[in-house]
């Protein structure tokens, strides 16, 4: 049943190292690069007390703590300048809660996505200077803002950068830089998100003072362990920003979910309510698919400060109003994305009529398109055409920015963008399956040509079915006990994907569509009926499976399904929380 186990059993030293675990757990650990008993314990039972590294090991952390402590003691006005997404916003909340707790003189600043763009800018710095600010702490931005930091210095404002992005050749002349990817960094873990780093800064600030400069006025208001309550926001950032859920991120995400499930933060409770998420059973899927899009919608369709105020307000009526506003904005975002998707399809149809083919890499854009809406569109278009999609629009600061999606497991987007001409992009980033980019104005008209030329030079290795799946599975094996074993590996995300399984030759017993527009698919499949089953009238095992936004996720195959069809499916397993007994069901990844 599990061919993957055969390779595990053939490696006697590995099996001996993981002897404490059943075959399934050992195989899944091995598949994720865990080969020692010590690493297995740390992965399956991450320890808050034992596995978090000392924040003072981060370069410039001691210097940052000393400067912030001085600002607190002397009553300087401090500004927390954070990015406008579901990493920067919760990260800004982390520092807000800390400064509010000790009654510091501070404010939060989030630039308007469409009017100011990403990162520090002189207009925002001027407004903070007029407000009396003498220290800016960035969250999830700043490492690329060489000119803006120089300007802040020139008007008498110190800047402490906390950022997780890769520094460029020139590093800002900031008072201090906390970035695990900077040159000379020796910290044992490098993959924090912006909110995670903000939380590490707070942990350093409230740690037992290592020097006299680390003590500050108001420290006595913080009880031991208080920083754990900030893990709701640090965990939200970590899961939403799709950083690897390994090492310290795994601890932040795991304990973050624990705190989120019982968070007293009224705005978080209201957000769960409008998103129809049960806070008590919140999962990483709820964060990634339900909560984060509503937080991100604030900046993409309006003002990111609405999401920030939602998480910081203590007024129930205001929280209710803001949560409903984010819900309405998110619906507007989906409608706007749908309109852009329709326009892309129309242009592709025109292109097919003109050129008779669709290129290997689809590239389209419009200065009127909002870049923040294009990721969803690129996914939708690419899943239908099964090829990489690059879409661009114009940001509020007049920079041409876009999103890209691979939409095929054999395409690596970073390699594709790296292979394009060096003068094509201002910058780009992401991972194998998705990314973002900004484009030189002069290169926009040749972007499609350059990407397709680069695509032709690359040799992408196909991922066969066995590489995509962790193992084969029979329906009868998809039990609550089996799922309980899988759940030990949660939370899932980057670098720790949900275990996936191949179901071969199952029979489609029932098909139905649900949702307001009938956009979601529900299938009931059963095990193949063999001759022996028929002779003894033996009932075969069956199970339900679902796919949300099925046409987008599964493509045209879902429109051709008929009862009685024999299917091979790639699936993950989950609990159906809306059915009595919470039975195991399939989440359909693809249908062959």
Buried (B, 14 or more C-beta within 10 A) or exposed (E): EBEBBEEBEEEEEBBEBBEEBEBBBBBBBBBBEBBEBEBBEBBBEBEBEEBBEBBBBBBBBBBBBBBBBEBBBEEBBBBBBBBBBBBBBBBBBBBBBBBEBBEBBBBBBBBBBBEBBBBBBBEBBEEBBEEEBBBBBBBBBBBBBBEBBEBBBEEEBBBBBBBBBEBEEEBBEBBBBBBBBBEEBEBEBBBBBBBBBBBBBBBBBBBEBEEEBBBBBBBEEBEEEBBBBBBBBBBBBBBBBBBBBBBBBBBBBBBBBBBBBEBEBBBBBBBBBBBEBEBEEBBBBBBBEBBBBBBBBBBBBBBBBBBBBBBBBEEEEBBBBBBBBBBBBBEBBBEBBBEBBEBBBEEBEEBEEEEEEBBEBBBBBBEEBBBBBBBBBBBBBBBBBEBBBBBBBBBBBEBBBBBBBBBBBEBBBBEBBEBBBEEBBBBBBBBBBBBBBBBBEEBBEBBBBBBBBBBEEEEBEEEEEEEBBBBBBBBEBBBEEBBEBBBBBBBBBBBBBBBBBBBBEBBBBEBEEEEEEEBBBBBBBBBEEEEEEEEEEEEBBBBBBBBBBBBBBBBEEBEEBEEEBEBBBBBBBBBBEEEEEBBBBBBBBBBE
